[in-house]
Amino acid sequence: MTEAKARVLKKDGKQRNGRGFSKGELSETGLSLKDALRRKIPIDAKRGSNHKENVETLRSFLEVHKVASKPERKSKS
């Protein structure tokens, strides 16, 4: 499984890999904290910034790794 990597801006304007995605980035994609933890998406609770690149990364990650819904059970009658 490929990992979703968050990108963060350094003080000099360059980008680096971050610890994880912020709560705002998760909420923009429609994920709760529990859903992100279940899908093993890294979370950075200290970071408050929202980067458009990270939101797009999360959306593409979720498209590729959709969770299959459970099949419906057949009735015993």
TORTIBA-88783 format. One record per atom (N, C-alpha, C): residue number from 0; residue in three letters; chain; atom name; x, y, z. Coordinates in steps of 0.1 Angstrom, whole numbers, plus 5000, padded with zeros to 4 digits. Example, Ala and Ser with C-alpha at 12.3 -4.5 7.8 and 13.67 -1.06 7.14 Angstrom:
# TORTIBA-88783
<0,"ALA","A","N",<5132,4943,5078>>
<0,"ALA","A","CA",<5123,4955,5078>>
<0,"ALA","A","C",<5132,4967,5078>>
<1,"SER","A","N",<5128,4978,5071>>
<1,"SER","A","CA",<5137,4989,5071>>
<1,"SER","A","C",<5129,5000,5079>>
***
This chain:
# TORTIBA-88783
<0,"MET","A","N",<5009,4988,5000>>
<0,"MET","A","CA",<5000,5000,5000>>
<0,"MET","A","C",<5009,5012,5000>>
<1,"THR","A","N",<5006,5021,4991>>
<1,"THR","A","CA",<5014,5034,4991>>
<1,"THR","A","C",<5009,5043,5002>>
<2,"GLU","A","N",<5018,5051,5007>>
<2,"GLU","A","CA",<5015,5060,5018>>
<2,"GLU","A","C",<5011,5073,5012>>
<3,"ALA","A","N",<5003,5080,5020>>
<3,"ALA","A","CA",<5000,5094,5017>>
<3,"ALA","A","C",<5009,5103,5025>>
<4,"LYS","A","N",<5017,5111,5018>>
<4,"LYS","A","CA",<5027,5120,5025>>
<4,"LYS","A","C",<5022,5134,5024>>
<5,"ALA","A","N",<5022,5140,5036>>
<5,"ALA","A","CA",<5019,5155,5037>>
<5,"ALA","A","C",<5031,5163,5034>>
<6,"ARG","A","N",<5029,5174,5027>>
<6,"ARG","A","CA",<5040,5183,5024>>
<6,"ARG","A","C",<5038,5196,5032>>
<7,"VAL","A","N",<5049,5201,5038>>
<7,"VAL","A","CA",<5049,5213,5046>>
<7,"VAL","A","C",<5059,5223,5041>>
<8,"LEU","A","N",<5056,5236,5042>>
<8,"LEU","A","CA",<5066,5246,5038>>
<8,"LEU","A","C",<5075,5249,5049>>
<9,"LYS","A","N",<5088,5250,5045>>
<9,"LYS","A","CA",<5098,5254,5055>>
<9,"LYS","A","C",<5099,5270,5055>>
<10,"LYS","A","N",<5106,5275,5064>>
<10,"LYS","A","CA",<5107,5290,5065>>
<10,"LYS","A","C",<5114,5296,5053>>
<11,"ASP","A","N",<5122,5289,5046>>
<11,"ASP","A","CA",<5129,5295,5034>>
<11,"ASP","A","C",<5120,5293,5022>>
<12,"GLY","A","N",<5108,5288,5023>>
<12,"GLY","A","CA",<5099,5286,5012>>
<12,"GLY","A","C",<5100,5273,5005>>
<13,"LYS","A","N",<5109,5264,5008>>
<13,"LYS","A","CA",<5110,5251,5003>>
<13,"LYS","A","C",<5101,5242,5009>>
<14,"GLN","A","N",<5098,5231,5003>>
<14,"GLN","A","CA",<5089,5221,5009>>
<14,"GLN","A","C",<5096,5209,5014>>
<15,"ARG","A","N",<5090,5202,5024>>
<15,"ARG","A","CA",<5096,5190,5030>>
<15,"ARG","A","C",<5084,5181,5033>>
<16,"ASN","A","N",<5088,5168,5036>>
<16,"ASN","A","CA",<5077,5159,5041>>
<16,"ASN","A","C",<5073,5163,5055>>
<17,"GLY","A","N",<5060,5163,5058>>
<17,"GLY","A","CA",<5056,5167,5071>>
<17,"GLY","A","C",<5053,5154,5079>>
<18,"ARG","A","N",<5049,5156,5092>>
<18,"ARG","A","CA",<5046,5144,5100>>
<18,"ARG","A","C",<5033,5138,5096>>
<19,"GLY","A","N",<5023,5146,5092>>
<19,"GLY","A","CA",<5010,5141,5088>>
<19,"GLY","A","C",<5001,5153,5083>>
<20,"PHE","A","N",<4989,5149,5081>>
<20,"PHE","A","CA",<4979,5159,5076>>
<20,"PHE","A","C",<4972,5166,5088>>
<21,"SER","A","N",<4969,5179,5086>>
<21,"SER","A","CA",<4962,5186,5096>>
<21,"SER","A","C",<4947,5183,5097>>
<22,"LYS","A","N",<4941,5187,5108>>
<22,"LYS","A","CA",<4927,5184,5110>>
<22,"LYS","A","C",<4919,5191,5099>>
<23,"GLY","A","N",<4923,5203,5096>>
<23,"GLY","A","CA",<4916,5211,5085>>
<23,"GLY","A","C",<4916,5204,5072>>
<24,"GLU","A","N",<4928,5199,5068>>
<24,"GLU","A","CA",<4929,5191,5056>>
<24,"GLU","A","C",<4920,5179,5055>>
<25,"LEU","A","N",<4920,5172,5067>>
<25,"LEU","A","CA",<4911,5160,5068>>
<25,"LEU","A","C",<4896,5164,5066>>
<26,"SER","A","N",<4892,5175,5073>>
<26,"SER","A","CA",<4878,5179,5072>>
<26,"SER","A","C",<4874,5184,5058>>
<27,"GLU","A","N",<4884,5190,5051>>
<27,"GLU","A","CA",<4881,5194,5037>>
<27,"GLU","A","C",<4878,5182,5028>>
<28,"THR","A","N",<4884,5171,5031>>
<28,"THR","A","CA",<4882,5159,5023>>
<28,"THR","A","C",<4870,5151,5027>>
<29,"GLY","A","N",<4865,5154,5039>>
<29,"GLY","A","CA",<4853,5147,5044>>
<29,"GLY","A","C",<4857,5136,5053>>
<30,"LEU","A","N",<4869,5135,5058>>
<30,"LEU","A","CA",<4873,5125,5067>>
<30,"LEU","A","C",<4873,5129,5082>>
<31,"SER","A","N",<4869,5120,5091>>
<31,"SER","A","CA",<4870,5123,5105>>
<31,"SER","A","C",<4883,5118,5110>>
<32,"LEU","A","N",<4887,5121,5122>>
<32,"LEU","A","CA",<4900,5117,5127>>
<32,"LEU","A","C",<4900,5101,5129>>
<33,"LYS","A","N",<4888,5096,5133>>
<33,"LYS","A","CA",<4887,5081,5134>>
<33,"LYS","A","C",<4889,5074,5121>>
<34,"ASP","A","N",<4883,5080,5110>>
<34,"ASP","A","CA",<4884,5074,5097>>
<34,"ASP","A","C",<4898,5074,5092>>
<35,"ALA","A","N",<4905,5085,5095>>
<35,"ALA","A","CA",<4919,5086,5090>>
<35,"ALA","A","C",<4928,5076,5098>>
<36,"LEU","A","N",<4925,5075,5111>>
<36,"LEU","A","CA",<4933,5065,5118>>
<36,"LEU","A","C",<4931,5051,5114>>
<37,"ARG","A","N",<4918,5048,5110>>
<37,"ARG","A","CA",<4915,5034,5105>>
<37,"ARG","A","C",<4922,5031,5092>>
<38,"ARG","A","N",<4923,5042,5084>>
<38,"ARG","A","CA",<4929,5040,5071>>
<38,"ARG","A","C",<4944,5042,5071>>
<39,"LYS","A","N",<4950,5044,5083>>
<39,"LYS","A","CA",<4964,5045,5086>>
<39,"LYS","A","C",<4970,5057,5079>>
<40,"ILE","A","N",<4962,5068,5079>>
<40,"ILE","A","CA",<4967,5081,5073>>
<40,"ILE","A","C",<4973,5089,5085>>
<41,"PRO","A","N",<4985,5094,5083>>
<41,"PRO","A","CA",<4992,5101,5094>>
<41,"PRO","A","C",<4985,5114,5097>>
<42,"ILE","A","N",<4985,5118,5110>>
<42,"ILE","A","CA",<4978,5130,5114>>
<42,"ILE","A","C",<4988,5138,5122>>
<43,"ASP","A","N",<4989,5151,5120>>
<43,"ASP","A","CA",<4997,5160,5127>>
<43,"ASP","A","C",<4988,5170,5135>>
<44,"ALA","A","N",<4986,5167,5148>>
<44,"ALA","A","CA",<4976,5174,5156>>
<44,"ALA","A","C",<4981,5188,5159>>
<45,"LYS","A","N",<4994,5191,5158>>
<45,"LYS","A","CA",<5000,5204,5162>>
<45,"LYS","A","C",<4998,5214,5150>>
<46,"ARG","A","N",<4998,5209,5138>>
<46,"ARG","A","CA",<4998,5218,5126>>
<46,"ARG","A","C",<4984,5223,5124>>
<47,"GLY","A","N",<4982,5236,5121>>
<47,"GLY","A","CA",<4969,5241,5119>>
<47,"GLY","A","C",<4967,5246,5105>>
<48,"SER","A","N",<4978,5245,5096>>
<48,"SER","A","CA",<4977,5251,5083>>
<48,"SER","A","C",<4970,5241,5073>>
<49,"ASN","A","N",<4964,5247,5063>>
<49,"ASN","A","CA",<4958,5239,5052>>
<49,"ASN","A","C",<4965,5242,5039>>
<50,"HIS","A","N",<4970,5232,5033>>
<50,"HIS","A","CA",<4977,5233,5020>>
<50,"HIS","A","C",<4969,5226,5010>>
<51,"LYS","A","N",<4966,5233,4998>>
<51,"LYS","A","CA",<4958,5227,4988>>
<51,"LYS","A","C",<4964,5214,4982>>
<52,"GLU","A","N",<4978,5214,4982>>
<52,"GLU","A","CA",<4985,5202,4976>>
<52,"GLU","A","C",<4981,5190,4985>>
<53,"ASN","A","N",<4981,5192,4998>>
<53,"ASN","A","CA",<4978,5181,5007>>
<53,"ASN","A","C",<4964,5176,5006>>
<54,"VAL","A","N",<4954,5185,5004>>
<54,"VAL","A","CA",<4940,5181,5002>>
<54,"VAL","A","C",<4939,5173,4989>>
<55,"GLU","A","N",<4946,5178,4978>>
<55,"GLU","A","CA",<4945,5170,4966>>
<55,"GLU","A","C",<4952,5156,4967>>
<56,"THR","A","N",<4963,5156,4975>>
<56,"THR","A","CA",<4969,5143,4978>>
<56,"THR","A","C",<4960,5133,4985>>
<57,"LEU","A","N",<4953,5139,4995>>
<57,"LEU","A","CA",<4943,5130,5002>>
<57,"LEU","A","C",<4932,5125,4994>>
<58,"ARG","A","N",<4927,5134,4985>>
<58,"ARG","A","CA",<4916,5130,4976>>
<58,"ARG","A","C",<4920,5119,4967>>
<59,"SER","A","N",<4932,5121,4961>>
<59,"SER","A","CA",<4936,5111,4951>>
<59,"SER","A","C",<4939,5097,4959>>
<60,"PHE","A","N",<4945,5098,4971>>
<60,"PHE","A","CA",<4947,5086,4979>>
<60,"PHE","A","C",<4934,5079,4982>>
<61,"LEU","A","N",<4924,5087,4986>>
<61,"LEU","A","CA",<4911,5080,4989>>
<61,"LEU","A","C",<4904,5074,4976>>
<62,"GLU","A","N",<4906,5080,4965>>
<62,"GLU","A","CA",<4901,5075,4952>>
<62,"GLU","A","C",<4907,5061,4950>>
<63,"VAL","A","N",<4920,5060,4952>>
<63,"VAL","A","CA",<4927,5048,4949>>
<63,"VAL","A","C",<4924,5037,4959>>
<64,"HIS","A","N",<4923,5041,4972>>
<64,"HIS","A","CA",<4921,5031,4983>>
<64,"HIS","A","C",<4907,5032,4989>>
<65,"LYS","A","N",<4897,5031,4980>>
<65,"LYS","A","CA",<4883,5031,4985>>
<65,"LYS","A","C",<4881,5018,4994>>
<66,"VAL","A","N",<4873,5020,5005>>
<66,"VAL","A","CA",<4870,5009,5014>>
<66,"VAL","A","C",<4858,5002,5008>>
<67,"ALA","A","N",<4859,4990,5006>>
<67,"ALA","A","CA",<4848,4982,5000>>
<67,"ALA","A","C",<4838,4980,5011>>
<68,"SER","A","N",<4825,4982,5007>>
<68,"SER","A","CA",<4814,4981,5017>>
<68,"SER","A","C",<4812,4966,5019>>
<69,"LYS","A","N",<4807,4962,5031>>
<69,"LYS","A","CA",<4804,4948,5034>>
<69,"LYS","A","C",<4793,4943,5025>>
<70,"PRO","A","N",<4794,4931,5021>>
<70,"PRO","A","CA",<4783,4925,5012>>
<70,"PRO","A","C",<4770,4923,5021>>
<71,"GLU","A","N",<4759,4925,5015>>
<71,"GLU","A","CA",<4746,4923,5022>>
<71,"GLU","A","C",<4744,4908,5025>>
<72,"ARG","A","N",<4739,4905,5037>>
<72,"ARG","A","CA",<4737,4892,5041>>
<72,"ARG","A","C",<4724,4886,5036>>
<73,"LYS","A","N",<4724,4874,5032>>
<73,"LYS","A","CA",<4712,4868,5027>>
<73,"LYS","A","C",<4703,4863,5038>>
<74,"SER","A","N",<4690,4865,5037>>
<74,"SER","A","CA",<4681,4860,5047>>
<74,"SER","A","C",<4680,4845,5048>>
<75,"LYS","A","N",<4678,4840,5059>>
<75,"LYS","A","CA",<4677,4825,5061>>
<75,"LYS","A","C",<4664,4819,5058>>
<76,"SER","A","N",<4654,4827,5054>>
<76,"SER","A","CA",<4641,4822,5052>>
<76,"SER","A","C",<4639,4816,5039>>
***
